[in-house]
């Protein structure tokens, strides 16, 4: 791992840094891990998107998590703030606070057809929502299921997301459904946390054709820091740069960014996999190695990109400028 030298540290400080998917325990009564958001601040991160839940967790659990995060952030106003638009991100940065937005992994919480919830979540800081978490839901297909494509219900949700300004994401989603989402989109669609399968083959990684289709919408692919999706090894910065490099070469550096997918309470992952083995599939569950690039990988990624010859301007886009562009276009 290249040392995080002064050049990397200075660039991190001078540029907007956005980790677009981060996983705190989904336990609304347990705030003990939230203090570790300080690790994001120490690593130079300015914006972090916290997960509210996935198709495996209920609608009420998503709302409980949202309330819980907001309660803790309200109690810690000196260092943390919820953001709902780009102006609030700018303000948070000026104030030296970590800006916190939210994300949802799957549309199953809208299976009952009550789409008013989309606007409610958007107004409280939800930045993106993906279509289906590994398995099919009423909206569309998951990447570990027999993908039946984007449904009418899924299209209605996407239309509502567009109306209220929430970003559509196709990570975890089946490839056919993802392509249909992107073909019908007239604003940027993202893969919030998905790696190219051309660099490392895994059911959660995505083919070059989907990377190109995403870029054509003006969207961004967030490189995931989970070891199982990066490939073998422990040098997370080097592995992430390999994946970043591939997407930058294929689609242009305007279309790649970072979403560490870091799980702060790693015992929770094993609980989830045990309880919901069906969603992950036997192969993925049994091969899971629980390796994660931690927040403090960011300075090393910067150093590695600079060493590879990326310009400061390009590194800034990859660190946060590209997510910010999507936010400006969709979130407002
Ligand atoms: Zn995920």
Boltz pocket constraint, residues with backbone or C-beta under 6 A from the ligand:
constraints:
  - pocket:
      binder: B
      contacts: [[A, 105], [A, 172], [A, 193], [A, 261]]
      max_distance: 6.0
